[in-house]
Protein backbone atom coordinates (compact mmCIF):
# COMPACT_ATOMS: atom_id res chain seq x y z
CA UNK A 1 0.00 0.00 0.00
CA UNK A 2 1.49 3.38 -0.98
CA UNK A 3 2.66 5.55 1.90
CA UNK A 4 0.34 8.48 2.60
CA UNK A 5 2.05 11.80 1.98
CA UNK A 6 2.05 14.49 4.61
CA UNK A 7 0.35 17.79 3.83
CA UNK A 8 3.74 19.50 3.72
CA UNK A 9 5.01 16.98 1.19
CA UNK A 10 1.86 17.29 -0.94
CA UNK A 11 2.23 21.06 -0.96
CA UNK A 12 5.89 20.77 -1.94
CA UNK A 13 5.05 18.46 -4.85
CA UNK A 14 2.25 20.75 -5.98
CA UNK A 15 4.57 23.78 -5.99
CA UNK A 16 7.15 21.77 -7.88
CA UNK A 17 4.59 20.75 -10.54
CA UNK A 18 3.43 24.32 -10.96
CA UNK A 19 7.00 25.55 -11.42
CA UNK A 20 7.81 22.83 -13.97
CA UNK A 21 4.63 23.54 -15.94
CA UNK A 22 5.42 27.26 -15.96
CA UNK A 23 9.01 26.63 -17.02
CA UNK A 24 7.99 24.32 -19.87
CA UNK A 25 5.49 26.89 -21.11
CA UNK A 26 8.12 29.64 -21.18
CA UNK A 27 10.85 27.43 -22.61
CA UNK A 28 8.46 26.45 -25.42
CA UNK A 29 7.46 30.03 -26.13
CA UNK A 30 10.74 31.93 -25.63
CA UNK A 31 13.45 29.27 -25.69
CA UNK A 32 15.56 27.91 -22.86
CA UNK A 33 18.37 30.45 -23.02
CA UNK A 34 16.07 33.46 -23.24
CA UNK A 35 13.90 32.47 -20.27
CA UNK A 36 14.93 33.70 -16.83
CA UNK A 37 14.26 32.24 -13.41
CA UNK A 38 12.47 35.48 -12.50
CA UNK A 39 10.04 34.98 -15.40
CA UNK A 40 9.38 31.39 -14.35
CA UNK A 41 8.71 32.51 -10.78
CA UNK A 42 6.35 35.23 -11.99
CA UNK A 43 4.35 32.86 -14.17
CA UNK A 44 4.14 30.29 -11.37
CA UNK A 45 3.12 33.10 -8.97
CA UNK A 46 5.96 32.37 -6.55
CA UNK A 47 8.67 34.57 -5.14
CA UNK A 48 12.03 34.08 -6.83
CA UNK A 49 13.44 32.94 -3.49
CA UNK A 50 10.83 30.17 -3.31
CA UNK A 51 11.80 29.04 -6.79
CA UNK A 52 15.47 28.77 -5.80
CA UNK A 53 14.51 26.65 -2.80
CA UNK A 54 13.02 24.13 -5.23
CA UNK A 55 15.71 24.31 -7.94
CA UNK A 56 19.20 25.72 -7.53
CA UNK A 57 19.28 27.08 -11.09
CA UNK A 58 17.67 26.87 -14.53
CA UNK A 59 19.75 23.86 -15.54
CA UNK A 60 18.52 21.93 -12.49
CA UNK A 61 14.97 22.82 -13.45
CA UNK A 62 15.55 21.57 -16.99
CA UNK A 63 17.03 18.33 -15.63
CA UNK A 64 13.94 17.80 -13.46
CA UNK A 65 11.67 18.27 -16.46
CA UNK A 66 13.56 15.66 -18.46
CA UNK A 67 13.88 13.15 -15.61
CA UNK A 68 10.19 13.41 -14.73
CA UNK A 69 9.34 12.69 -18.35
CA UNK A 70 11.83 9.82 -18.48
CA UNK A 71 10.35 8.29 -15.34
CA UNK A 72 6.85 8.45 -16.81
CA UNK A 73 8.24 7.09 -20.09
CA UNK A 74 9.88 4.12 -18.37
CA UNK A 75 6.88 3.29 -16.18
CA UNK A 76 4.39 3.55 -19.05
CA UNK A 77 6.39 1.46 -21.51
CA UNK A 78 7.45 -1.15 -18.94
CA UNK A 79 3.77 -1.60 -18.10
CA UNK A 80 2.96 -2.09 -21.79
CA UNK A 81 5.67 -4.76 -22.09
CA UNK A 82 4.65 -6.57 -18.91
CA UNK A 83 0.96 -7.06 -19.72
CA UNK A 84 0.33 -10.76 -20.48
CA UNK A 85 0.25 -11.66 -24.14
CA UNK A 86 2.34 -12.86 -27.06
CA UNK A 87 5.62 -11.19 -27.94
CA UNK A 88 4.01 -9.48 -30.92
CA UNK A 89 1.18 -8.18 -28.74
CA UNK A 90 3.66 -6.83 -26.20
CA UNK A 91 5.62 -4.98 -28.88
CA UNK A 92 2.42 -3.66 -30.43
CA UNK A 93 1.41 -2.19 -27.08
CA UNK A 94 4.92 -0.82 -26.56
CA UNK A 95 4.87 1.03 -29.91
CA UNK A 96 1.37 2.37 -29.30
CA UNK A 97 2.20 3.55 -25.76
CA UNK A 98 5.46 5.16 -26.83
CA UNK A 99 3.85 7.01 -29.72
CA UNK A 100 0.91 8.17 -27.63
CA UNK A 101 3.18 9.47 -24.88
CA UNK A 102 5.45 11.23 -27.35
CA UNK A 103 2.48 13.05 -28.85
CA UNK A 104 1.34 14.14 -25.38
CA UNK A 105 4.83 15.34 -24.50
CA UNK A 106 5.84 17.11 -27.73
CA UNK A 107 6.78 20.39 -25.93
CA UNK A 108 9.20 18.49 -23.67
CA UNK A 109 10.59 16.52 -26.62
CA UNK A 110 11.10 19.72 -28.61
CA UNK A 111 12.93 21.27 -25.64
CA UNK A 112 15.14 18.19 -25.20
CA UNK A 113 16.09 17.86 -28.85
CA UNK A 114 16.75 21.59 -29.04
CA UNK A 115 19.12 21.46 -26.07
CA UNK A 116 20.94 18.24 -26.97
CA UNK A 117 23.35 18.10 -29.90
CA UNK A 118 23.12 14.79 -31.71
CA UNK A 119 19.89 13.67 -30.03
CA UNK A 120 18.05 13.43 -33.35
CA UNK A 121 20.31 10.48 -34.18
CA UNK A 122 20.90 9.12 -30.65
CA UNK A 123 17.97 10.22 -28.47
CA UNK A 124 19.58 9.05 -25.21
CA UNK A 125 22.77 11.06 -25.76
CA UNK A 126 21.61 14.03 -23.69
CA UNK A 127 20.48 12.07 -20.65
CA UNK A 128 22.45 12.13 -17.42
CA UNK A 129 23.43 8.96 -15.55
CA UNK A 130 20.00 8.48 -14.00
CA UNK A 131 18.18 9.06 -17.27
CA UNK A 132 20.46 6.71 -19.20
CA UNK A 133 19.91 4.01 -16.59
CA UNK A 134 16.14 4.28 -17.11
CA UNK A 135 16.58 4.08 -20.86
CA UNK A 136 18.91 1.07 -20.63
CA UNK A 137 16.50 -0.84 -18.36
CA UNK A 138 13.73 -0.30 -20.85
CA UNK A 139 15.85 -1.37 -23.82
CA UNK A 140 16.87 -4.55 -21.97
CA UNK A 141 13.20 -5.36 -21.44
CA UNK A 142 12.42 -4.84 -25.14
CA UNK A 143 15.42 -7.03 -25.98
CA UNK A 144 14.10 -9.78 -23.70
CA UNK A 145 10.73 -9.76 -25.48
CA UNK A 146 12.45 -10.00 -28.86
CA UNK A 147 14.72 -12.79 -27.62
CA UNK A 148 11.69 -14.87 -26.57
CA UNK A 149 10.08 -14.23 -29.94
CA UNK A 150 13.22 -15.42 -31.71
CA UNK A 151 13.27 -18.62 -29.65
CA UNK A 152 9.63 -19.25 -30.66
CA UNK A 153 10.57 -18.57 -34.31
CA UNK A 154 8.15 -15.65 -34.45
CA UNK A 155 10.93 -13.20 -35.30
CA UNK A 156 13.91 -13.65 -37.57
CA UNK A 157 17.05 -15.04 -35.95
CA UNK A 158 19.06 -11.83 -35.63
CA UNK A 159 20.86 -10.60 -32.53
CA UNK A 160 17.99 -9.14 -30.45
CA UNK A 161 20.17 -6.22 -29.43
CA UNK A 162 20.37 -5.30 -33.11
CA UNK A 163 16.60 -5.70 -33.49
CA UNK A 164 16.13 -3.26 -30.60
CA UNK A 165 18.27 -0.74 -32.47
CA UNK A 166 16.15 -1.30 -35.56
CA UNK A 167 12.88 -0.83 -33.67
CA UNK A 168 14.11 2.32 -31.94
CA UNK A 169 15.62 3.68 -35.14
CA UNK A 170 12.40 3.30 -37.12
CA UNK A 171 10.26 4.59 -34.27
CA UNK A 172 12.40 7.58 -33.40
CA UNK A 173 12.77 8.64 -37.03
CA UNK A 174 9.00 8.93 -37.34
CA UNK A 175 8.47 10.46 -33.91
CA UNK A 176 11.04 13.20 -34.46
CA UNK A 177 9.07 14.20 -37.55
CA UNK A 178 6.15 14.99 -35.25
CA UNK A 179 8.17 17.74 -33.57
CA UNK A 180 8.02 19.85 -36.73
CA UNK A 181 4.67 18.59 -38.00
CA UNK A 182 2.54 17.75 -34.93
CA UNK A 183 -0.75 18.38 -36.74
CA UNK A 184 0.00 16.20 -39.75
CA UNK A 185 -0.29 12.81 -38.01
CA UNK A 186 -2.28 11.27 -35.20
CA UNK A 187 -0.58 9.01 -32.65
CA UNK A 188 -2.56 6.08 -34.09
CA UNK A 189 -1.41 6.78 -37.66
CA UNK A 190 2.21 7.07 -36.60
CA UNK A 191 2.09 3.89 -34.50
CA UNK A 192 0.51 2.01 -37.41
CA UNK A 193 3.33 3.04 -39.76
CA UNK A 194 6.04 2.09 -37.26
CA UNK A 195 4.47 -1.30 -36.58
CA UNK A 196 4.01 -2.05 -40.28
CA UNK A 197 7.63 -1.26 -41.17
CA UNK A 198 9.12 -3.05 -38.17
CA UNK A 199 7.00 -6.21 -38.18
CA UNK A 200 7.20 -6.62 -41.96
CA UNK A 201 10.98 -6.71 -41.48
CA UNK A 202 11.29 -9.05 -38.50
CA UNK A 203 8.42 -11.55 -38.61
CA UNK A 204 9.22 -15.01 -39.91
CA UNK A 205 7.14 -16.43 -42.75
CA UNK A 206 5.61 -18.97 -40.36
CA UNK A 207 4.47 -17.09 -37.27
CA UNK A 208 4.25 -19.51 -34.37
CA UNK A 209 2.48 -17.57 -31.61
Secondary structure, 3 states (H helix, E strand, C coil): CCCCCCHHHHHHHHHHHHHHHHHHHHHHHHCCCCCCHHHHHHHHCCCHHHHHHHCCCHHHHHHHHHHHHHHHHHHHHHHHHHCCCCHHHHHHHHHHHHHHHHHHCHHHHHHHHHHCCCCCCCHHHHCCHHHHHHHHHHHHHHHHHHHHHHHCCCECCCCHHHHHHHHHHHHHHHHHHHHHCCCCCCHHHHHHHHHHHHHHHHECCCCCC
